[in-house]
């Protein structure tokens, strides 16, 4: 909060003791600089949103915190406001990866690292994995229907659902899982085959695309 043109920590609860105001919590604070709220902490003392961090020489960092972690681009300036360094970290679970580091000398950038593919992969990791697994296992159920129509059977793609036919259902389940392409089929299976083949292209294409991309960029 701002009081008498001074920046004070904002607290949720206060208590008056012997005429003095006491804060009941040590967290949930912010500062204000040039009309902009910065350096916020939440009720668990974790740094959040935009931060401005200066050192004793007047140099400073600016960037975004999320749950005490640097996210997005962080920039370091000297006391005259000249850009010195730019970095970016991405996070996957408890792990952090430095995907960009650029050093500036007289405003001339020198790229130390710039891993765009790795940054994209980690940023959208859960979406990509969901699409790959959804496409891969979705085709198993389609393939089961296709094979049952082609062979006049009634097997389950999840073999343990039919305990009396475990052996046959298990074989059927494996075939449905590892069939990635259909070329010969009955006319009534045409639409299912088109969808199954499309899902195979999506799942395999994305999986091998990620592997090749990580290999080319030297991450694996």
Residue pairs with C-beta under 8 A, 6 or more apart in sequence:
1 7
1 8
1 9
1 10
2 8
2 32
7 31
7 32
7 33
9 23
9 29
9 30
10 28
10 29
10 30
11 23
11 24
11 25
11 28
11 29
12 24
12 25
12 28
12 43
13 23
13 24
13 25
14 21
14 22
14 23
14 24
15 21
15 22
15 23
15 24
16 22
25 43
26 45
27 41
27 42
27 43
27 44
27 45
28 41
28 42
28 43
29 39
29 40
29 41
30 37
30 38
30 39
30 40
30 41
31 37
31 38
31 39
32 38
33 52
36 50
37 49
37 50
38 49
38 50
38 51
38 52
39 47
39 50
39 51
39 52
40 47
40 48
40 49
40 50
40 51
41 47
41 48
42 48
46 65
46 67
46 68
47 65
47 67
47 68
48 65
48 66
48 67
49 64
49 65
49 66
50 62
50 63
50 64
50 65
51 61
51 62
51 63
51 64
51 65
52 60
52 61
52 62
53 60
53 61
53 62
54 60
57 79
58 78
58 79
59 76
59 77
59 78
59 79
59 84
60 76
60 77
60 79
61 74
61 75
61 76
61 77
62 74
62 75
62 77
63 70
63 71
63 72
63 73
63 74
63 75
64 70
64 71
64 72
64 74
65 71
69 89
69 91
69 96
70 87
70 89
70 96
71 89
71 90
71 91
72 88
73 86
73 87
73 88
73 100
74 86
74 87
74 88
74 89
75 83
75 85
75 86
76 83
76 84
76 85
76 86
77 83
77 84
78 84
82 104
82 107
83 104
83 107
84 103
84 104
85 101
85 102
85 103
85 104
86 100
86 101
86 102
86 104
86 109
87 98
87 100
87 101
87 102
88 98
88 99
88 100
88 119
89 96
89 97
89 98
89 99
90 96
90 97
90 99
90 118
90 119
90 122
90 123
91 97
91 122
92 122
92 125
97 115
97 118
97 122
98 113
99 113
99 114
99 115
99 116
99 118
99 119
99 122
100 113
100 114
100 115
100 119
101 111
101 112
101 113
101 114
102 109
102 110
102 111
102 112
102 114
103 109
103 110
103 112
104 110
115 217
115 219
117 213
117 214
117 216
117 217
117 219
118 214
118 217
118 219
121 128
121 210
121 213
121 214
128 206
128 210
131 202
131 206
132 202
132 203
132 206
132 207
133 203
135 199
135 200
135 202
135 203
135 206
136 199
136 203
138 199
139 180
139 195
139 196
139 199
139 200
139 203
140 157
140 173
140 176
140 177
141 157
141 176
142 192
142 195
142 196
142 199
143 157
143 175
143 176
143 177
143 179
143 196
144 155
144 156
144 157
144 172
144 173
144 176
145 192
146 182
146 185
146 189
146 192
146 193
146 196
147 153
147 155
147 172
147 175
147 176
147 179
148 154
148 155
149 186
149 188
149 189
150 185
150 186
150 189
153 172
155 162
155 165
155 168
155 169
155 172
155 173
156 162
156 169
156 172
156 173
157 172
157 173
157 176
157 177
158 169
158 173
159 166
159 169
159 170
159 172
159 173
160 166
160 169
161 169
162 169
180 200
180 204
181 197
181 200
182 189
182 193
182 196
182 197
185 193
211 220
214 220
